[in-house]
Structure formats: structure tokens, C-alpha cells
Amino acid sequence: MIDQGLRSRLFRQDWTGSPPSACTGAYRTMRIHIPLGSIAATDIDTETGLHFFGLVLFGGLTFLMSYLTLKSRWAKKLLEGDPVIVIKDGKILENNLRKRRFNVDQIMHLLREKDVFDVSQVQFAILENDGSLSVMRKPEHQQLTPKSLSQPRKKPEVPMELVVDGQIIYENLRVLGKSGRWLMDELKKRQVKSLRDVFYVSLESDGTLYVDRRRDFL
């Protein structure tokens, strides 16, 4: 507790601006710690506000990027990139490795995780956006099944997406040497009248066209 004399001297100093004539230890303690406590409280409030604003901003940007990549293929390509073929017909594509900042040792490590120890056995190896490797072996090195025994072996091609969420991927059509008219003719053969009825279309490795409708009749 502060005695009456000290209280009056503090009151006098507050109004006159001059310190009391006799500065006791209690007064000096109050004079130093009260302002420091106020400053510390102000800093804590400021930092808490900044941290909260940062969390809100980070959450908003994360939600925005997720929404854009879901709704826009262009935004998905810009933010996440596209899968890249790094091995084709048993040959390592060095330029594509450099684009993704990968080296041969890393690719060989990923191949071994897929139980592939000989690059010459690989028909295609695709480096995905998450850093994983998808591998397609050459037909003569694939596991035999009753279906594969009954069919003549063909040189497989990497599957190509042609329609994603109702949007035609013209870039992939140009790679295949096909046109949008060819695609629409193929869809009409499968009783598809409009792209609005299609969710996903791809040209599979065996040359067949895979079509997934928006409304599947199960």
C-alpha cells in the first residue's frame, strides 16, 4: 500500500510536472514499471493483431489458390505446373529434367522405388507435380495377363487428356495431330451430344478413347 504522503506527492507531480522532493523506493518502482508495463501490453496487442492478420491472409490465399486450381485449368497449370515426361523409349530426357530441377540420381532413385533397375525397360516415365514418378514399362517387360496374351502387342503411347471438366485440351489434340471436329465426331459415336455432358475424356495408351459422363448411369 502507498502511504498518504507518497500519494499526495504523486498527485502533485502529475499536475505540476515536477517530481516530488523526496523520491522513495516505492515511487521509483512505480515510475519505472508502470510505463514499461503499458509499453509491453501495447506490443503484445500489436503483435497479436499482426499474427491474427497474417493467419487470416494466409488462409484466404490458400483458399483462393485451391478454388482457382479447381475451377481453372490455366490457373492450375500456372500455380502447379504440368506433369513432365522424363524418360521416353528408354531414353532420359535431360532438358525436361533441368526444367523440373531434377538430376539423374534422383530419377534413378524413384525408378528403384518402382522396382525398375534398368532404364531401357521403361517406355514412359512421368514426373508428377508432387514429385512422384509414374512408370510405364515396355510391353515385353510388363507382367503377362490372360488378356495381354490374347492380344497382339502394340507399342504403347502415353495417355493424353483431351477433355477435363468439359473443356477441350487443344494443346494435347495438336500433339496427337487431331482436331476438335475429330473429337466431337468420336463423342457423337458414343451418344454424346454436347461437351456439357462430358466430365473427362482421354486417349488411352492402347489407342482407345475413354469417356466419362457427368451423370453416370450405374
N, C-alpha and C positions, 0 to 999 in steps of 0.2 A: 504494500500500500504506500502511496505517496503522501507525505505529511502535508499539513495545510500550508506551511511556509513555502515549501517547494512548489506546491500547486499555484500559489499566488505569483511566485516568480516566473513560472512557465507562462501563466496568463499574461503577465506584464510584458514578457519578451515577445509573445505573439502579437500584441497590439502595438508595441513601441518599436519592434525590430531590433532591440538591443538585448544582449544576453544578460541574465541575472548576475548580480555582483558575486555571489558565491555559488559556483558550479559544483554540485555534489556529484558523487559517482552515479547515483541513480539517474540524475539529469543527463549526464554524458551518455549513459547507456541508451536512454530513450532517444536522445538527439541523434544518435548514430543508427540505431537498429530500426527505428520506425520508418525513416525514408528508404533504407535498404530493403526492408520487407515489402514496401509499396512497389519498389522497382522490380523486385523478384516476382511479385504477383502479376505485375504488368507483363513481364517477359514470358511467364508461364501462359498467361491468357493469349498473348500474341502467338507463341509457338503452337499452342493447341489449335488456334484458329487456322494457322498456316498448314499444320498437319491435316486437319479436317478438310480444308480446301484441296490439298494435294490428293487425298484419298478419293474425294468426290470427282475430281478432274480425271484421275486415273481410271476410276470405274466407268465414268462416262465415255472416255476414249476407247476403253476395252469393249464396251457395249456397242459403240458406233462402228468400230472395225469389224466386229463379229457380224453386225447387221449388214454392212456393206459387202463383206465377202460372201454372205449368204444370198444376197439379192442381186449382186452384180458380178458377172464373170470377169469384167475388166478390172474391177477393184480387187477381186481375189488374185488375179494374175499380178497386179501391181504390188499388193501387200505380201503375198505369199510366194509368188513365182509359179513356174510350171515344172512338173517332173521332167528330168533330162535323161536321155539315153546316153549311157557312158560306155557300154560295150555293145557292139553290133557284129554279128557273124564271127565272133571270137576275136574281134579287134577292139582294143581300147581306144576310145575317142578322147585324145588328150585335150583338145580345145574345150570340150564340154566339161571335163574335169576342172580345168582352170576357171571356167565361168562360175562353178559352184565352190571354188577354193578347196577342192579335194585333191589328194595325191594318190599314187598307185598303191602305196602301203595301206591306206585306209580302205580302198576298194577291195583289195585282196583280203583284208580282214573281214569285211562284210560278206564277201563270197564264201569264205570258210564257215561263217555262221550259217550259211545256207547249204553246207556240205558240198560245196563246189571248190575243188582244188586245182582245176585245170581251166584256164580262161578259154581255151579252144573249144570247150564243150558248151559254151554259152552262146545262145542265139541272140538274146537281148538281155541287157541288164539296165534297169531304170532306177535312177536315184530320185527318191521321192522327196517331197517338201520337208518332211520331218527328219530327213537324214537316213532313213532306212533304204534298203536295196531290194528291188523286186527282180527276180531272175527267171528267165525262160530258157530252158536247156534246148539244145538242138534235138530234133526228133530221134536220132539214133542214140541219144543219151538220156532220153526220157524213160520213165518207168512204163513198162508194157501193160496194157489193159486189154480185155477182150474186144473192146470197141476199136482200139488202135490197131489190133492185129487184123481186124476185118476190113480196115480202110487203107487205101494206098497212102503212103507218106507224102506229105506236101511240105514245102518249105514254109514254115510259119512266119507270119508277119505280126508286128506289134499291134495290138488292138488300138483302134482310133475312135475317140469320141466324136460323134457327128451332131448330136443334139443334146443339150443339157438344159433342163428346166424349160423346154420349149424354145430355146434359142439355138439356131444353127451355128456350128463352129466352121465358118467358111475357110479358115486357115487350114484345118485338117482336110477339108474337101480338096483344096488346092494341092496339098501334098499327095493325095491319092489320085489326082488328075480327074476328079469328079466335079459335078456342078450341082447347084441347088435343085435344078429341074430333075436331075437323075435321082436325087434323094427323095423328092416328092413323088416321083413315079414309083420308086420302091416302096414308099409308105402306102401309096394307094393300093398296091398289090396286096397289102396286109390290112386292107379295110380301114386305113387311117385317112380321114378326110381333111383334117386340119392339124397344124402344129400345136394348137392349143390342147389337143387331146393326147399329146406325147410328152412324157417326162424325160426319157433318156433313150438315146439311140447310139449304138456303137457298131463299128465293123470289126468283127472278131478275128482272131489270128488265123482261123481256117477259112476266112472269106465270107462267112455268113453274117447277116445283118441281125443284130439283137435290138428289139424294140420293147420298151416298157411304157405302157399307157399310164395316164394319170389315174384312171379308175380301172383297177384290175378286177376282173370278174372271177372271183375264187369260189 
